[in-house]
Amino acid sequence: MKIQKQQAMRNVLIGLSPLILAAIYFFGWRFIAVYLVVGAAGLLSEWFMSKRYGYKITESLFVTATLFALSLPPTIPLWIAAVGIAFGVIFGKMVFGGFGRNIFNPAITARAFVYISFGVPMTAHFLSPQTAVSSFPAGFGVFSSAADSVAAATPLITKSADHLSLLLGNVAGSFGETSAVLILLGGLFIIYKKAANWKTVVSAIAAFLLFQTILWMTDTAQAADPLYALLSGSFIFAAFFMITDPVSSSQSTDIGRIIYGAAFGLLTVLIRIFSSWAEGVTFAILLVNMFAPLLDYLIKEAKKKNKAKRAAIEKGGNA
């Protein structure tokens, strides 16, 4: 089995390594089991499609598997994790022709599939790393139900966690989305390595904070304070590692990246507050993924028209 090397994907994996280590520390063998199952099922799915249709297996697969595993709740049944990654790899990437041709982010496609198909296992959390920061060996020593866990992917519904806990990761939540500090460290690394574009990330966070602040200050129902809303849920994780995907995001121009990121931030706030889905990141990503090719096309066409107009004006002036 030959796997095509991709240095950018390796840099993303390095950026994700703090979250992987934290997930192992917080949740112990459970994350290791999920990670191994997801990796094996994803590799098998991509190998099957590659053998059948002559596609190439790329190192992006391991990024997809890692992102998907980190987005799962600690109580997810292993068979659902396997089915989810298989769906994401096959229908989120390989049916489009493999890496570089897919419209949607395969990891978020997998997450959306299991979120919609297996709602209870994806939204019922019974594990909390509440002792992870203050007590060793955290997830290795304790793996039982926790009374302060919340019935959601993150503390978005009950708003029970404080800001410091959200920063450190000492809250109930998905494997890799609980510690904002570690997400920031990994995210800044991939920006430094140019595996992600900072304009997309900054525009997403800025739009999110601006719109969340407006709704919070106008006392809109379900609108948490902007800092809490930013740190809770999977928004920061997605802003650095999901919407910066080089294939499914807008990549042609800086203005396209800014619009793309801002649209993601805006849609996340709208879905979180005005829909029945407390965590709006998944559907926000799928929506901006869907319109990214159109956005790039419209911007390119506009630039062509402006260039043609300038050329005509210059030609007329010279005449």
N, C-alpha and C positions, 0 to 999 in steps of 0.2 A: 504494500500500500504506500504509494508515493504522495506526500503532502507538500503542496507548494508553499514555500516560505514567504512570509510577509513581515517585514521589520516593524511596520506601523502597528500591526496587530500584536506583535510581541511587546511593544511599548505599552499598549493598552492593558495587556495582561500584567505587566509590571505595576502599572498604576492601580490595578484591581487587587494586587497582592495584599495590601494592608487590610482590605475588607475581607479577603479570604481568611487571613490569619485571625482577624477579629471574630469572624463567624465560627471558626474552629474553637476559639477560646470561649466565646459566649455559649455555644450550643454543642460543642464536643463532637462526639461520634455521629450525631444525627446529621450535621452538615456534611461531614465526610462521606456518609452513605449516599446522601442526595446528590452531592457533587459527582461522585463516581458513577452513579446510575445515569445522571444527565449526560455526562461526558461520553459514556459508552453508548447510550442510545442515540445521541447526536452523531457520533462518529459512524455508527452502523448505518444510520439513515442516509448520511451524505455519501458513504461508500456505496450503498445500494444504488442510489441515483447516479452516481458517477460511473459505476460499472455498466449500468443499463443504458445510459444516454451519452456516455463519453465525456462527462464533465470533469473538472479538476477538483480535488479536495484541497482546500486552502486552510491556512492557520486561522482564518477568521472564524472557523467552526469553533475553536476553543474559546474565543471571545464570546461568541453567541451562547455557548454552553455555560460559561462562567456568569455572564450577565443574567441569564435565565435562572440559574441556581441561586444566585444571590437575591433575586427578586421573590423567591418563594417563601412561604411561611414555614416555620420549624416543624409544624405538625403535618405537612403535606405527605400523603401516602406516596411511596416510592413509585408505584405503577402509574400514578397520575403525572408525576414528574417526567417519567419516561415517555408517556404518550404525548405530553405537552411539547417536549423538545423535538420529538419526531415530527409532529405537526408543523412546528416552527421552521425546521430545517427543510422539510419537503415542500410545504405549501407557502412558506414565507420566503424561500430563496431558490431552491432547486427547480421548481416548476417554471420559474422565470428564465432559467438558463444558467443558474449558478451565481457565484460571487461577481458583483459588478453589474448585474442586470436586474436585481430584485428591487421592487418598489418599496416594500415595507421592511422595517427592521425585523429580522427573523426572531430575535429574542423577545421583542415586545409582541410579535405575532403569536408566539408560543404562550406568553403570559395571558394575552387576551383570550386565547382559546380555552385555557384551563379556568380562567376567571369566570367566563360565561358558562362553560360546560359543567364545571364542578364548583359551584358557588360556595357551598358550605365548607369544604376543606380549604378553600382559598381565603375565606374570611373569618374562620374560627381559629383563634390563637389561644393555646393553653400553656405556652412556655414564655417565660420572661427572664432575661438576664439581669434581674434586679440586684444580684450579688456580684456581678462580673467585675465591677470596678473596685469594690471594697474587699472582695474575698477571692482567694485562690483555692481551688482550680476552676471556679465558675461553672461553665457548662459541663466540664468533665466530672465534676463532683455532684452536681444537682441536675436532674432531668425529670421534672415532675410538673404537675399543674401548679399554676401560680394564681393566687386570688386576684392580683392586680392586673392580670392580663386583660386585654380589651378584645372585643369581638370585631376587629377590623384589621386591615393590613398594617396600620400604624395607629398612634393615639389621636387620630383626626376627629373621631366622633366624640369621645368622652373628654378630650382635652385635659387628661389627668396628669400628664408628665410636665415637669418644669423644663425651662430652657437649658439648664446645665445637663440634665439627663439626656435631652435630645442631642446635645453636642457630643457627649461622651458615648452614647449608645446604650445607656443603662435603662432601656425601655423595651416593652414588648414590641415586636415587629418582625418584618421579614429578615432573612439571614444577613443581608449586606446593606440594609437601608436604615439602620438605626443610629449610626454614629456619623454626624455631620462633619466632625473634624477629620475623620479618616477619608471620607468622601472628598473633602476639599484637598487633602494632601495628594490623593491619587489623581484627582482632576487637574490640579495645577501641574503635576508631573507630565501628564499626557499633553497638556497645552504647551509646556516647555519643550517637549519632544516633537511638537507639531503633529501629533496624532489626533488632535482636536483643535478646532479654531475658536479662539477666545471671543470673537465677535458674536458667534452664535450663543455661547454660554452667557455672556454679559447681557445681551439683549433679552434673553429669556428671563434671567433673574430680575432685570430692571422692570420689564413689563409685568412680571408677576407681582413684584413688590408695589408698583404703582397702582395697579388695578385692585389688589388686595387692600391696600391702604385706603383707597377711595370707598370701597364697600364697607370696610371696618369703621371708618369715620362717619359714614352715613347710617350706622347701626343696622346694616343689612343682616337679616337672620342667617345664622350659621357662619358668619364671617369672623374668623379668629383674628387676633392681632397679627400683623404682617410677619413679624419675626417668628412667632410660633408656627404660623402656616408654612413659612419657608423651611424651617428646620424639621417639621414633622412630615410624615409621608415620604414618598420616593421622589419628590420634585428635584432636589439637588442631585441625587444619584442619576436621574434621567437627564438633567441639564448638562452634566459633564460627560456621561458615558453612553447615553442613548441617542439624543438628538444630534450628536456630533458624528454619528456614523457616516463615513465617507461616501457611502453608496446611496442610502435612502434619504439623506438630507439635501438641502440646497447648498451647492458647492461652487456654482459658476462665478458668482460675483459677491463682493462684500455686502452690497445692499440686499442681495438675496438672502445671505446668511442672517443679516439683521432682521429682516422681515420674518424669516422662517422662525428664528428664535423667539421673537416677540409674539408671534402667533401662538407658539407653544405655551408661553407663559400666560397669555390671555385666556386661551382655551382651558388650561388647567384650572384656573380660578373659576371660570364660568361653570365647568362641569362639577367641580367640587361643591360649589355653593347652590347652584340652581337645579341640579339633577339629583337622582336618587343614588348616584355613585359617589361615595365619600372620597375615594381616591381617583381623581380624574386624569392622572398622568398617562395611563395606558391608552385611553381613547384619544387623548389630545395628541399623542405621538402618532397614532395611526392616521389621524386627520391631517396633520401637517405632512406626514410622509406621502399621503395621497396627492396633495397639491404641490409638492416640491417640484416635480417635473414641469408642471404648468407655470409655476412661478419663475423657474429658470428660463423657460421658453419666452415668456412675456418680457422679462428683463433683457434678454438677448435681442429680441425683436425691437424693443424700444431703443436700445443702444445702436442698432443698425440704422434705424430711421434717423436718429439724431446725427449719426455720422454722415449719412447721406445728405441731410439738410445742410450741415456745415460745409460739406464738399461743394454743394450747389451754390451756397452763399459765397464761398471763396472763389469759385469759378466765375460767378457773376461779377464779383469785385474786380477780378483780374481782367475781365473783358472790358 
